[in-house]
Amino acid sequence: MIPLSSLELKNVTVEYGDSVVLRGLSFSAPAGLITAIVGPSGCGKTTTLKCLNLLVLEEGARFSGRLLLGGRPVRQGEADRLRERVGMVFQTPTPFPLSIRENMAYPLRYYGMRDRVKRQAVIEEKLDLAGLSDEIDDMDRPADTLSGGQQQRLCIARALTVEPEALLLDEPCSALDVGNTARIERLLMGLRGRYTIVIVTHNLAQAKRIADKTVFMLDGNVVEEGPTESLFSSPEKRATEEYLAGAFG
């Protein structure tokens, strides 16, 4: 059984050159639930997400503050091990230029699973979890021949092969139609309770549909956070109320 681990950032500042993107931000995602990060473009949503698996370090950012997984501090030197425990799916589907089977097998081999029978069992389980088993007639076909929505679900399934404790998603439905968006939302809701999920979304209706907790960001910091229903129905901050009403964004 995968341990359910919360994710936390405490007093985090991120700088790219002379630009300060996050300013002493503190953030938490409860274990086993779906947390949505919303806010206008440029407010630091994606940077916050990348802090949760220290991907900002790969981009040359200066990072200060603390990241905690399951209440335990994570050191910057532990980034590679962290990314096994905290998977990430990007806005644009990113299948490797390989077959569907090899896309799924790659992370398993990278993290040391040598048994082909075990690898195949994991691959089949995760493809089924993503609703792809009945849609794929040949696992040796190139992954880029799948539709955009199928490619995104493949990327989610691939991220789950190594049994992470948490899954990060950056606008995973922004390029998809209504039908594929609904499929991914059903998939994420089905993963609730099995993984800690954090999703960045510009789609407020999506946050309302699937998130247990919503975090509203503005100018590199958290303005307000709380249970999704409460935040949408009775926000405490004027900036939150104005954003949800469409006054800016």
Summary of the structure (lengths in Angstrom):
residues: 249
radius of gyration: 18.0
end to end distance: 40.5
largest distance: 56.1
contacts: 810
relative contact order: 0.19
helix: 39%
strand: 27%
